[in-house]
């Protein structure tokens, strides 16, 4: 794998981690008294799970490229 491809993977990993952090912050700041709290937390959790999947995929691609 070229240095450029590895650089792209690292950038993708960084972006996914930033998104994950923002989603976590949004979850922490939800108002539990909001009538739509359950729907909002469920949506944010789904999106957070997706970010963890993306992070795993990119980390695996980076590990494979270093072998």
C-alpha positions in Angstrom: 0.0 0.0 0.0 1.3 3.4 -0.9 2.0 6.2 1.6 -0.8 8.2 0.0 -3.3 5.4 0.5 -2.2 5.0 4.1 -2.6 8.8 4.6 -6.1 8.6 3.3 -6.9 5.8 5.7 -5.5 7.7 8.6 -7.6 10.8 7.6 -10.7 8.6 7.4 -10.0 7.2 10.8 -9.5 10.7 12.3 -12.8 11.9 10.7 -14.7 8.8 12.0 -13.3 9.4 15.5 -14.3 13.1 15.4 -17.9 12.1 14.4 -18.0 9.5 17.2 -17.0 12.1 19.7 -19.6 14.6 18.5 -22.3 11.9 18.7 -21.2 11.0 22.2 -21.5 14.7 23.2 -24.9 15.0 21.7 -26.0 11.9 23.6 -24.7 13.4 26.8 -26.5 16.7 26.2 -29.9 15.2 25.5 -32.7 16.4 27.8 -34.2 13.3 29.5 -37.5 15.2 29.9 -37.9 15.7 26.2 -40.9 13.8 25.0 -38.9 12.5 22.0 -35.9 11.5 24.2 -36.2 7.7 23.4 -36.3 8.3 19.7 -33.4 10.7 19.7 -31.2 8.5 21.9 -32.0 5.5 19.7 -31.1 7.4 16.6 -27.9 8.7 18.1 -27.0 5.2 19.3 -27.5 3.8 15.8 -25.3 6.5 14.3 -22.7 5.9 17.0 -22.7 2.2 16.3 -22.2 2.9 12.6 -19.1 5.0 13.5 -17.6 2.2 15.5 -18.1 -0.1 12.5 -16.3 2.4 10.3 -13.5 2.8 12.8 -13.0 -1.0 13.0 -13.0 -1.2 9.2 -10.4 1.5 8.8 -8.2 0.2 11.6 -8.3 -3.3 10.0 -7.3 -1.8 6.6 -4.4 0.1 8.3 -3.3 -3.1 10.0 -3.4 -5.1 6.8 -1.4 -2.4 5.0 1.4 -2.6 7.5 1.9 -6.3 7.2 
